[in-house]
Amino acid sequence: VQRGQRALRQGRAIVDAATANGLTVRTGFAAGTELAAIAARTTGPVTVFIPGSEAGAISHLGIRAIGPSPALLAELARLKISRIGELAALPASGIGTRLGTEGVRLHRLARGIDDSRITTPVARGDRFEECVALDYSLDNLEPLMFLLSGATDRIVRRMDLRGLCPGGIS
């Protein structure tokens, strides 16, 4: 419960920061990335699935929420399965034979079992560069400072949009 409250606060902070910058976002928190994506896509601005409650939280949703392929969607429609909870209620034995590996994966997801894991952020080697082409030469420092100020401001804004902070400017 404490982790759920922390995730809820973090989600609200993300939504508030995005709103302050003119963006509309929804966030989802769960034990795996697929369930977190479902949470973000299907409910309010901030959704937290507490471990163990995922299946109940998504059971009422339409089957399209878990992203079946068109072929599997057609097969599920033929079986008259339209809700995630209906898929979850099927016995696990025989799913692979009838619905294939995708069906097994989605059946597990419908039961709240997400085999994907939250990924650890990896430092990107992003380079932020600005270039200014002049049709004239600069003969004093003031126009150069004006140009550098604008370029630096644009770089810092782009970094801020990615949630980065410059370690240095070279």
N, C-alpha and C positions, 0 to 999 in steps of 0.2 A: 504494500500500500504506500509506503514511504517513497519507493522508487517511482510509483505512479504519480504521486503528487509532485515530485521533482520534474518528471517528464512533462506534466501539465504546465508547470511554471515555465519550463524552457520553451514549450510550444507557444505559450501565450507571449513570451518575449520575442520569439521569431515573428509571430503574426503582428505584434505591435510595431516592431522595427520595419517590417515590410510595408505596413499601412502608412507609417510615417514617411516612407519613400514612394508612396503612390502605387504600391503593388497590392494585389490581393492574393493571399496564399492560404493553403490548408496544410496542416501537418499531421502526421500519423506516427505513433510510437507503438512498437510491438517487439516480440522476441526475435522476429526475423524480418528480412527486408520485404518479402512479398506481402505479409500480413500488414506491415506498416504502410505499404503503398495502398492496400485496400482501405485501410483506415483513413488515409489522407484523401482518397478519391470519393468515398461514399458517405461521409458524415460531415459534421460541422468543421469549423476552423481548426480546432485542436481535438484530436481523438487519441486516447491511450487505451490499448488493449492490455489489461493485466494478465500476466501469464496464467494460463488455465481457464480463462474466460473467453478466449478468442472465438471458439466455435459458437458459443451462444450469442456473441456480439455480431456475428456475420450471418447467422442462420436464416434470418428473415430476408436477406438481400437476394436479388435476382441472380441467376447463375452466371450472367455476363460479367458480374463484378469480379470474378476470379479469372477472367480472361481465357475462356476455352477457344480453341481454334474453331473455324466455321464447321469443319467436319465433325468435331466432337460436340459442338453445340447442336448440330442436326441430330446426332445420335441421342443426346440427352433429351431433346424435344420429342423424339420418337418414343423414348421411355417415359415421357410425361414428367420429366424432372425440370422444374423451372426455378426452384429456390436452392440456395446453398445448403440449407438444412436437409432438404430431401436427398441431395447427393451424399451428405455426411451420414445419413441414416442407413445407407446401403451397407451390407456386410463387406468387409475388406477382401474376403476371399472371392475370387472371381472377377474383381474389378479389372485387373490386368488383362485377363482373357477377353473380356467384353469391351473395355474402353481403352486398352493399350497403356503405354507408359505415361502419356499425358493424363489419362484418366486417373491413374494411380496417384500421380503428383497432385492433381486437383482434388481428389478425394481426401488425401492427407491434409491439404490446405483447408478444405471444408471442415475437417475435424479439428482444426486449430493447430495442426502440426506443420511448422514451417522449417524446412531443412536449410533454407538459406540463412546465412548469418550476417549480422551487421558488419559491414566492412569498416576497416580502420582507414581514416583519411591518409592519403599519401601525399607528401609534399610534391607539388608540381614544379616543373622547371619553367614556369611562365616568365616571360620577359615582357616588360611593359616599356614600349618605346614610343617616342614622339619625334617627328621630323618636321622641320619648317624650311621651306624653300623660299629664298629671297630673290627678288629681281634687282636688288640694290645692295650695296655694301654698307656695313655698319661702321661708323666712324667714332662712336662713343659708347659707353657702357649702358646708358639708360635704355635705349631701344632693345638691347640684348637682354637686359633684366626683365623687361616687359614680356618679351617672347618666351623666355625661360619660365617666368611665373605662370603664364597660361599653359605651357606644356606640362609643367609639374602639377598644376591643378587638375588637368585632364587625366593624368596618370593616377593621381591619388584617388580621384572619383571612380575610375575603373577598378582600382584595387579594392576600394571600399565596397563596391557592388559585389565583389567576390568574397568579402569578409576577410580581406588580407590587410596586413599592416606592414609598411616598408621597413626592412631592417637597415636599409641605407640606400643612398642614391649615388650612383657613380657615372 
